[in-house]
Amino acid sequence: MSAEIVPDSQRVPDSQYGGLVSRLPPMLRGLALLARFDRPIGWQLLFWPGAWGLALAGGAFARWDLLVWLLVGSIAMRGAGCVYNDIIDRNLDAQVARTRARPIPSGLVSIRLAWVWLALLCLVGLVVLVQLTPLSAGVAVASLLPVAAYPFMKRITWWPQAWLGIVFSWGLLVGWSDVAGGFAWAMWLLYAGSIAGVVGYDTINALQDREDDALIGVRSSALRLGAHVRLGVAVCYALAGALWSAAIWVVRADPLALVALAPAAGHLAWQVARLRPDDGARALELFRSNRFTGLLVFLACVVVGTGV
């Protein structure tokens, strides 16, 4: 493959391919695609829960440096997670229309080079790790086991999205524990709400692969829910909103504090109203819109956590 922009037929359909990534030399381009640098929605969704925990614990302004480190860590570790996932799933990816153009199954990146790239990304994560307190660093290291197990979940459970929620929400525990120096009920409620939210938005994301997943035997909540996908997403989002509200109430028992979550609740309701299970393009659009959900919940946590 040349250094020119990759033809549409060779792109992963949900990639925001373009700009710098599309103009890199073939090997570097393959590594960037393998780490999903062309799809920023992944690290954005990974970053926001950590920012929520930091903000609701009261550190949005005082610990702005930690916010930056959480951002760097999210980009690096999301990339590392994608590389690891693609190494494990290379044979499955080759059978799915949306993923067969990924760097490993397409031959753009070798397995050996992928392992080296994974190690380099983990080194960046290590740099972030040493910026944390011993407690929060320990919490971060504890995430490695569920992260390593995630690629296998789609083979053994209909709800791999729930496991993804555990993994993608883990940064919340890191952010909170670093600022607060310990754990609290509000943190666990916020964490549980984040897991519910991830199940909701990743069920929407999984709608794009339902036919291929069914053919090759990969499980997902989108397949398990069948004709009830829209209801299932609505229940997940409602549960997320209820748990986030409970977390905010624990921090500040004031009905006005709950109003801070109204924009996020409205955005989630908008997603459910627009969801069409058989419309893959719309599912991708709605999935990506959760970057705004993350921002809106963060702003609510800032207001409540800092007493604005």
Secondary structure by P-SEA (a helix, b strand, c coil): cccccccccccccccccccccccccaaaaaaaaaaccccaaaaaaaaaaaaaaaaaaccccccaaaaaaaaaaaaaaaaaaaaaaaaaaaaaaaacccccccccccccccaaaaaaaaaaaaaaaaaaaaaccaaaaaaaaaaaaaaaaccccccccccaaaaaaaaaaaaaaaaaaaaaccccaaaaaaaaaaaaaaaaaaaaaacccaaaaaaacccccccccccaaaaaaaaaaaaaaaaaaaaaaaacccccccccaaaaaaaaaaaaaacccccaaaaaaaaacaaaaaaaaaaaaaaaaacc
